[in-house]
Amino acid sequence: MYPNTQLFISGVWRAAASGETLSVENPATDEVIGTVAKAGRVDLDAALQAAQAGFEVWRKTSAMERAKVLRRAAELLRERAPEIAKVLTQEQGKPLAQSLVEANTAADVLEWFAEEARRTYGRVIPARIAGVVQRADKEPVGPVAAFTPWNFPIMQAVRKVGAAMAAGCSVILKGPEETPAACAELVRALADAGTPAGVVNLVFGSPAEISSYLIPHPIIRKISFTGSTAVGKHLAALAGQHMKRVTMELGGHAPVVVFKDADIAGGAKILAQNKVRNAGQVCVSPTRFLVQDEVYGDFIEQFTAHIATTKVGDGLEAGVEMGPLANPRRLEAVEALVADAVQQGAELRTGGKRIGNKGSFFEPTVLVDVPTAARAMNEEPFGPVALFSRFSTFDEAMVEANRLPFGLGAYLYTGSLSTANAAASAMESGMVSVNHQALGLIETPFGGVKDSGYGSEGGSEAIEAYLNTKFVTFAA
């Protein structure tokens, strides 16, 4: 059974003060499967007061104790992962196996930040004058407002909440209205693990109303947002007006550069599997395939063969490799991008249309010889669409790879170490993966450059955004 989702404020699950709710639909069936409470101003004020009170408690809680809570929450997530995965698949659409991976990986994230909590080191700075001690201390920045999207409702939330809690901050998590229940299960695990009231608060509602109220509020000292570049720029500007620290993980349009000396068979298989993961609704999904002339036809043939055999269906069904797009809006957007590319002269090699008349299913799609004027070559498709174009020289490939203002993830396939090093250095991207798909591991940095945002939500860098550095100097 799919649960109705409530707000979580000051340690209590509760309805919105107004009683308002929003409907939640299963994208595989178009059926309403539940509701989520819609927070109003009264609820946000309550969450703000709770976060302030929770921060005063949590900042004084030792790093060892914070780590224990995070580790216990990780254990609970793993115990509950099978049931959480079913909920996630119902509301988001991804295959059950992928939902299970997300829930279990979220537990890994909590364990990582449990260890990072114990390593928020300051330092002693040698003084110029005898008898003077100089120290740089690390302190939690304060209550955090975190905004998370629907494509990975547990993973995107746990990166923010885990880092904030490890640093000693409290959080108001604005979860995704379209996929609320899985996100709520993360918060439930944290609460059941012994997180003090007010340290983690969960709200849902109008994104514009919630962000415009929370970000300027004096209680909030840090903003973390994952979502589109357009919205991210707006929220960053709003935060800047109030001198709030910001982490932004925004849109991408990942280039894949395949050189003639690459392992064509291996690369085609790996990339096809990753292209259909979560129906292409992944910020680092491989999207613009730039393939060298000598292997262009061969690579497309092998890639298309893999894509065309993808089993598409309800994510709860056995053997399904790709579920529906998350909602009808995404379906319409992907249809429009494919139609525009074909009109601009691209060749539709496979896919390109909706599947059936129920649910937001779309065929895995390969477009060949796509001109750079096509909208899909300039706007993030965020769907199961692979765009192919050819290149002759190294410099030509790098120019096209770096043409767009995005710079989140990029991929290189080559058998030459020198080519790999040269290309990785030339790519204007926050993350580059060579000969495999290995972005998003919690122990490694995760973030972009240019219009793809700034800051990291992975690696040892992630916790720094939630810490202030205070210089203390005194005469002994």
C-alpha positions as CSV (number, residue, x, y, z in Angstrom):
1,M,0.0,0.0,0.0
2,Y,1.2,3.5,-0.9
3,P,1.1,5.8,2.2
4,N,-0.2,9.3,2.4
5,T,2.6,11.6,3.4
6,Q,2.5,14.2,6.2
7,L,4.8,17.0,7.2
8,F,7.4,16.4,9.9
9,I,8.0,19.3,12.2
10,S,9.6,19.4,15.6
11,G,9.6,15.6,15.8
12,V,5.9,15.1,15.0
13,W,4.2,13.8,11.8
14,R,1.3,16.1,11.2
15,A,-1.1,17.4,8.6
16,A,-0.8,20.9,7.2
17,A,-2.4,23.5,9.4
18,S,-4.9,24.3,6.5
19,G,-5.6,20.6,6.0
20,E,-4.7,21.0,2.3
21,T,-3.2,18.1,0.4
22,L,-1.8,17.4,-3.1
23,S,-2.4,14.3,-5.1
24,V,0.4,11.8,-5.9
25,E,0.2,9.8,-9.1
26,N,1.8,6.6,-10.3
27,P,3.5,7.5,-13.7
28,A,3.1,4.0,-14.9
29,T,-0.7,4.0,-14.5
30,D,-1.7,7.6,-14.3
31,E,-3.7,6.7,-11.2
32,V,-3.8,8.8,-8.0
33,I,-2.2,6.6,-5.4
34,G,-2.0,8.9,-2.4
35,T,-1.7,12.4,-1.1
36,V,0.9,14.7,0.5
37,A,0.3,17.5,2.9
38,K,0.7,21.0,1.5
39,A,2.5,23.3,3.9
40,G,1.4,26.9,4.3
41,R,2.9,29.9,6.1
42,V,1.9,28.7,9.5
43,D,3.6,25.3,8.9
44,L,6.8,27.0,7.6
45,D,6.9,29.3,10.7
46,A,6.6,26.2,12.9
47,A,9.4,24.5,11.0
48,L,11.6,27.6,11.3
49,Q,11.1,27.8,15.0
50,A,11.7,24.0,15.3
51,A,14.9,24.3,13.3
52,Q,16.2,27.1,15.4
53,A,15.5,25.1,18.6
54,G,16.9,21.9,17.1
55,F,20.1,23.7,16.1
56,E,20.7,24.9,19.6
57,V,20.6,21.3,20.8
58,W,22.4,19.6,17.9
59,R,25.3,22.1,17.7
60,K,26.2,21.2,21.3
61,T,25.9,17.4,20.7
62,S,29.3,15.8,20.3
63,A,30.5,14.7,16.9
64,M,30.6,11.1,18.3
65,E,27.0,11.2,19.3
66,R,25.9,12.7,15.9
67,A,27.8,10.0,14.2
68,K,26.0,7.3,16.2
69,V,22.6,8.7,15.2
70,L,23.6,8.7,11.5
71,R,24.9,5.2,11.7
72,R,21.7,4.0,13.3
73,A,19.6,5.7,10.7
74,A,21.7,3.9,8.0
75,E,21.0,0.6,9.7
76,L,17.2,1.3,9.7
77,L,17.3,2.3,6.0
78,R,18.9,-1.0,5.1
79,E,16.4,-2.9,7.1
80,R,13.5,-1.1,5.4
81,A,15.0,-0.8,2.0
82,P,12.8,-3.5,0.3
83,E,9.6,-1.8,1.4
84,I,10.9,1.7,0.7
85,A,11.9,0.6,-2.8
86,K,8.4,-0.4,-3.6
87,V,7.1,3.0,-2.5
88,L,9.7,4.8,-4.6
89,T,8.9,2.8,-7.7
90,Q,5.2,3.5,-7.3
91,E,5.6,7.2,-7.1
92,Q,8.6,7.8,-9.4
93,G,8.5,4.9,-11.9
94,K,12.1,3.6,-11.9
95,P,12.5,-0.2,-11.9
96,L,12.4,-1.8,-8.5
97,A,16.0,-2.9,-8.7
98,Q,17.1,0.7,-9.2
99,S,14.9,1.9,-6.3
100,L,16.5,-0.7,-4.0
101,V,20.0,0.5,-5.0
102,E,18.9,4.1,-4.2
103,A,17.7,3.2,-0.7
104,N,20.7,1.1,0.1
105,T,23.1,3.8,-1.3
106,A,21.4,6.4,0.9
107,A,22.5,4.2,3.9
108,D,26.1,4.4,2.6
109,V,25.8,8.2,2.4
110,L,24.7,8.4,6.1
111,E,27.6,6.2,7.1
112,W,30.0,8.3,5.2
113,F,28.8,11.5,6.9
114,A,28.9,9.7,10.3
115,E,32.6,9.3,9.8
116,E,33.0,12.9,8.4
117,A,31.3,14.2,11.5
118,R,34.2,13.0,13.6
119,R,36.7,14.7,11.2
120,T,35.6,18.3,11.2
121,Y,39.1,19.3,12.1
122,G,40.3,22.8,12.8
123,R,44.0,23.6,13.1
124,V,46.6,25.4,15.2
125,I,48.5,28.1,13.3
126,P,52.1,28.9,14.4
127,A,52.2,32.4,15.8
128,R,54.8,35.1,15.0
129,I,54.9,36.2,18.6
130,A,56.0,34.1,21.6
131,G,53.2,33.4,24.0
132,V,50.4,33.8,21.4
133,V,48.2,30.9,20.4
134,Q,46.3,31.0,17.0
135,R,43.6,28.6,16.2
136,A,41.1,28.0,13.3
137,D,37.9,26.4,14.6
138,K,35.1,24.7,12.6
139,E,31.6,25.5,13.6
140,P,28.2,24.6,12.1
141,V,26.8,27.4,9.9
142,G,23.3,27.1,11.3
143,P,19.8,26.0,10.2
144,V,19.7,24.9,6.6
145,A,17.0,25.0,3.9
146,A,17.4,22.1,1.5
147,F,15.5,21.8,-1.7
148,T,15.4,18.4,-3.5
149,P,14.0,17.1,-6.8
150,W,11.8,14.1,-7.8
151,N,14.3,12.1,-9.9
152,F,16.2,10.7,-6.9
153,P,14.0,11.6,-3.9
154,I,16.1,9.7,-1.3
155,M,19.6,10.2,-2.7
156,Q,19.4,13.9,-3.4
157,A,17.9,14.5,0.1
158,V,20.3,12.3,2.0
159,R,23.4,14.1,0.6
160,K,22.1,17.4,1.9
161,V,20.7,16.2,5.2
162,G,23.6,13.9,6.0
163,A,26.2,16.6,5.5
164,A,24.2,19.2,7.5
165,M,23.6,16.9,10.4
166,A,27.2,15.7,10.4
167,A,28.4,19.3,10.7
168,G,26.0,20.0,13.6
169,C,23.3,21.9,11.6
170,S,19.6,21.5,11.7
171,V,17.6,21.2,8.4
172,I,14.3,22.1,6.9
173,L,14.0,19.7,3.9
174,K,11.6,20.8,1.2
175,G,10.9,17.5,-0.4
176,P,9.5,16.7,-3.8
177,E,5.7,16.8,-4.0
178,E,5.6,14.2,-6.9
179,T,7.7,11.7,-5.0
180,P,7.1,12.5,-1.3
181,A,6.8,9.1,0.4
182,A,10.3,7.8,-0.2
183,C,11.8,11.1,0.9
184,A,9.7,10.9,4.1
185,E,11.0,7.4,4.8
186,L,14.6,8.8,5.0
187,V,13.3,11.4,7.5
188,R,11.5,8.6,9.4
189,A,14.7,6.6,9.7
190,L,16.6,9.6,11.1
191,A,13.8,10.3,13.6
192,D,13.6,6.7,14.7
193,A,17.4,6.6,15.1
194,G,17.2,9.2,17.8
195,T,17.6,12.5,16.1
196,P,16.4,15.2,18.5
197,A,13.2,17.1,17.7
198,G,13.7,20.0,15.4
199,V,17.0,18.9,13.9
200,V,15.3,17.5,10.8
201,N,12.0,18.9,9.5
202,L,10.2,18.0,6.3
203,V,7.8,20.1,4.3
204,F,6.0,19.9,1.0
205,G,4.1,22.5,-1.0
206,S,4.4,25.2,-3.6
207,P,8.2,25.4,-4.5
208,A,8.0,29.1,-5.2
209,E,6.1,30.0,-2.1
210,I,8.3,27.9,0.2
211,S,11.6,29.0,-1.3
212,S,10.6,32.7,-1.3
213,Y,9.8,32.5,2.4
214,L,12.5,30.3,3.7
215,I,15.6,31.7,1.9
216,P,15.3,35.3,3.1
217,H,14.3,34.3,6.6
218,P,16.9,35.3,9.2
219,I,16.8,31.8,10.9
220,I,18.1,30.1,7.7
221,R,21.9,30.4,7.2
222,K,22.6,28.0,4.4
223,I,20.8,27.0,1.2
224,S,21.3,23.8,-0.8
225,F,19.4,23.2,-4.0
226,T,19.3,20.5,-6.7
227,G,17.2,21.2,-9.8
228,S,17.2,23.2,-13.1
229,T,19.6,25.9,-13.9
230,A,16.9,28.5,-14.4
231,V,15.4,27.9,-10.9
232,G,18.9,27.6,-9.4
233,K,19.9,31.0,-10.7
234,H,16.8,32.6,-9.3
235,L,17.3,31.0,-5.9
236,A,21.0,31.8,-5.8
237,A,20.2,35.5,-6.6
238,L,17.6,35.5,-3.8
239,A,20.1,34.0,-1.4
240,G,22.8,36.5,-2.4
241,Q,20.5,39.4,-1.5
242,H,20.5,38.0,2.0
243,M,24.1,36.9,2.2
244,K,23.2,33.2,2.5
245,R,25.8,30.5,1.7
246,V,24.6,28.4,-1.2
247,T,25.4,25.0,-2.8
248,M,23.9,24.5,-6.3
249,E,23.7,21.2,-8.2
250,L,22.0,22.2,-11.4
251,G,21.3,20.9,-14.9
252,G,23.7,19.2,-17.2
253,H,24.0,18.0,-20.8
254,A,26.8,15.5,-20.5
255,P,29.0,15.0,-23.6
256,V,30.4,11.6,-24.4
257,V,33.6,11.6,-26.5
258,V,34.4,8.3,-28.2
259,F,37.8,8.2,-29.9
260,K,38.6,5.7,-32.6
261,D,40.9,3.7,-30.4
262,A,38.2,3.0,-27.8
263,D,36.7,-0.4,-26.8
264,I,33.7,0.1,-29.1
265,A,31.8,-3.0,-28.0
266,G,32.4,-2.4,-24.3
267,G,31.7,1.3,-24.4
268,A,28.5,0.9,-26.4
269,K,27.1,-1.6,-23.9
270,I,28.0,0.5,-20.8
271,L,26.7,3.7,-22.3
272,A,23.4,2.2,-23.5
273,Q,22.7,0.8,-20.0
274,N,23.4,4.2,-18.4
275,K,21.4,6.1,-21.0
276,V,18.2,4.3,-20.0
277,R,18.9,4.4,-16.2
278,N,15.9,6.1,-14.6
279,A,14.6,6.7,-18.1
280,G,17.4,9.2,-18.7
281,Q,16.2,11.4,-15.9
282,V,19.6,11.7,-14.4
283,C,21.6,15.0,-14.2
284,V,24.8,13.2,-15.4
285,S,23.1,11.0,-18.0
286,P,25.3,10.6,-21.1
287,T,23.5,12.6,-23.7
288,R,25.6,14.2,-26.5
289,F,27.6,11.4,-28.1
290,L,30.6,12.7,-30.1
291,V,32.1,9.8,-32.0
292,Q,35.2,9.9,-34.2
293,D,34.7,9.4,-37.9
294,E,36.5,6.0,-38.2
295,V,34.2,4.3,-35.7
296,Y,31.0,6.4,-36.0
297,G,28.9,3.9,-37.8
298,D,30.1,0.9,-35.9
299,F,29.5,2.5,-32.5
300,I,26.0,3.7,-33.4
301,E,25.1,0.2,-34.7
302,Q,26.2,-1.5,-31.5
303,F,24.7,1.2,-29.2
304,T,21.4,1.1,-31.0
305,A,21.3,-2.7,-30.8
306,H,21.5,-2.5,-27.0
307,I,19.0,0.4,-26.7
308,A,16.4,-1.2,-28.9
309,T,16.2,-4.3,-26.7
310,T,15.5,-2.4,-23.5
311,K,12.5,-3.8,-21.7
312,V,10.2,-0.9,-20.8
313,G,7.3,-1.2,-18.4
314,D,6.0,-0.8,-14.9
315,G,8.9,-0.7,-12.6
316,L,7.3,-3.2,-10.3
317,E,7.2,-5.9,-13.0
318,A,10.1,-8.4,-13.1
319,G,12.7,-7.9,-15.7
320,V,11.8,-4.3,-16.5
321,E,14.9,-2.2,-17.3
322,M,13.3,1.2,-17.8
323,G,10.1,2.6,-16.3
324,P,8.1,5.6,-17.4
325,L,9.0,9.2,-17.4
326,A,8.1,10.9,-14.2
327,N,5.0,12.8,-15.4
328,P,3.1,13.9,-18.5
329,R,5.1,17.1,-18.6
330,R,8.3,15.2,-19.2
331,L,6.6,13.1,-21.8
332,E,5.5,16.1,-23.8
333,A,8.8,17.8,-23.4
334,V,10.8,14.8,-24.8
335,E,8.3,14.3,-27.6
336,A,8.8,18.0,-28.6
337,L,12.6,17.8,-28.5
338,V,12.7,14.6,-30.7
339,A,10.2,16.1,-33.2
340,D,12.3,19.3,-33.5
341,A,15.5,17.3,-34.0
342,V,14.0,15.3,-36.8
343,Q,12.6,18.5,-38.4
344,Q,16.1,20.0,-38.2
345,G,17.5,17.0,-40.2
346,A,18.5,14.4,-37.6
347,E,17.9,10.8,-38.5
348,L,15.7,8.8,-36.1
349,R,17.5,5.5,-35.8
350,T,15.2,3.9,-33.2
351,G,12.4,4.9,-30.8
352,G,11.1,8.4,-30.9
353,K,7.5,8.0,-29.7
354,R,5.3,7.4,-26.8
355,I,4.5,3.8,-25.8
356,G,0.8,3.1,-25.3
357,N,-1.9,5.5,-24.1
358,K,-1.6,4.9,-20.3
359,G,1.4,6.0,-18.2
360,S,4.2,8.3,-19.3
361,F,6.2,5.7,-21.2
362,F,8.6,6.8,-24.0
363,E,10.7,4.6,-26.3
364,P,14.5,4.7,-25.8
365,T,15.6,6.9,-28.7
366,V,18.7,7.2,-30.9
367,L,19.0,10.3,-33.1
368,V,21.9,10.4,-35.6
369,D,23.7,13.3,-37.3
370,V,21.9,15.8,-35.0
371,P,22.7,19.4,-36.0
372,T,23.8,21.7,-33.3
373,A,20.8,24.0,-34.0
374,A,18.4,21.3,-32.7
375,R,16.9,22.2,-29.4
376,A,17.9,18.9,-27.9
377,M,21.6,19.7,-28.6
378,N,21.2,22.8,-26.5
379,E,18.5,22.0,-23.8
380,E,18.9,19.1,-21.4
381,P,16.6,16.4,-22.7
382,F,16.2,14.7,-19.3
383,G,14.9,11.6,-21.0
384,P,16.0,8.4,-22.8
385,V,17.3,10.2,-25.8
386,A,20.9,9.7,-27.2
387,L,22.1,12.4,-29.7
388,F,24.9,11.4,-32.1
389,S,27.3,13.6,-34.1
390,R,30.7,12.9,-35.5
391,F,34.1,14.6,-35.2
392,S,37.4,14.3,-37.0
393,T,40.1,15.8,-34.7
394,F,40.8,16.1,-31.0
395,D,40.3,19.9,-31.0
396,E,37.0,19.6,-32.9
397,A,35.7,17.2,-30.2
398,M,36.7,19.5,-27.4
399,V,35.2,22.5,-29.0
400,E,31.8,20.8,-29.3
401,A,32.1,19.1,-25.8
402,N,32.6,22.5,-24.2
403,R,30.2,24.5,-26.4
404,L,27.3,24.6,-24.0
405,P,27.2,26.6,-20.7
406,F,26.7,23.4,-18.7
407,G,29.6,21.6,-17.0
408,L,28.4,18.9,-14.7
409,G,29.4,15.4,-16.0
410,A,31.5,14.3,-19.0
411,Y,32.6,11.0,-20.4
412,L,35.6,9.9,-22.4
413,Y,36.3,6.6,-24.1
414,T,39.8,5.9,-25.5
415,G,42.6,3.3,-25.4
416,S,45.3,6.0,-25.1
417,L,46.4,7.3,-21.7
418,S,47.8,10.4,-23.2
419,T,44.5,11.2,-25.0
420,A,42.6,10.5,-21.9
421,N,44.7,12.9,-19.8
422,A,44.6,15.6,-22.5
423,A,40.9,15.4,-22.9
424,A,40.1,15.2,-19.2
425,S,42.2,18.4,-18.8
426,A,40.5,20.1,-21.7
427,M,36.9,19.3,-20.6
428,E,35.1,22.1,-18.9
429,S,33.2,19.9,-16.4
430,G,33.1,19.4,-12.7
431,M,33.4,15.6,-13.2
432,V,35.0,13.5,-15.9
433,S,34.8,9.7,-16.2
434,V,37.1,7.8,-18.5
435,N,36.2,4.3,-20.0
436,H,33.5,3.7,-17.4
437,Q,30.5,5.4,-15.7
438,A,31.6,6.2,-12.2
439,L,30.2,9.6,-11.1
440,G,28.2,10.0,-7.9
441,L,30.1,7.8,-5.5
442,I,29.7,9.4,-2.0
443,E,33.4,9.4,-1.3
444,T,34.2,11.4,-4.4
445,P,33.4,15.1,-5.2
446,F,30.1,15.6,-6.9
447,G,29.3,19.0,-8.5
448,G,29.5,21.1,-11.6
449,V,31.0,24.3,-13.1
450,K,29.6,27.1,-15.3
451,D,25.8,27.0,-15.4
452,S,25.8,23.6,-13.7
453,G,26.3,25.2,-10.3
454,Y,29.0,25.2,-7.6
455,G,29.9,23.4,-4.5
456,S,30.3,19.6,-3.9
457,E,27.8,17.2,-2.4
458,G,30.3,14.3,-2.2
459,G,33.7,13.5,-0.9
460,S,35.4,15.3,2.0
461,E,34.5,18.6,0.3
462,A,30.8,18.1,1.0
463,I,30.7,18.9,4.7
464,E,32.8,22.1,4.3
465,A,29.8,24.0,2.9
466,Y,28.0,23.5,6.3
467,L,30.9,24.7,8.4
468,N,32.1,28.2,9.3
469,T,35.8,28.8,10.0
470,K,36.4,30.9,13.1
471,F,39.9,32.3,13.8
472,V,40.7,32.5,17.5
473,T,43.9,34.1,18.8
474,F,44.9,34.8,22.4
475,A,47.9,35.5,24.5
476,A,48.8,32.5,26.7
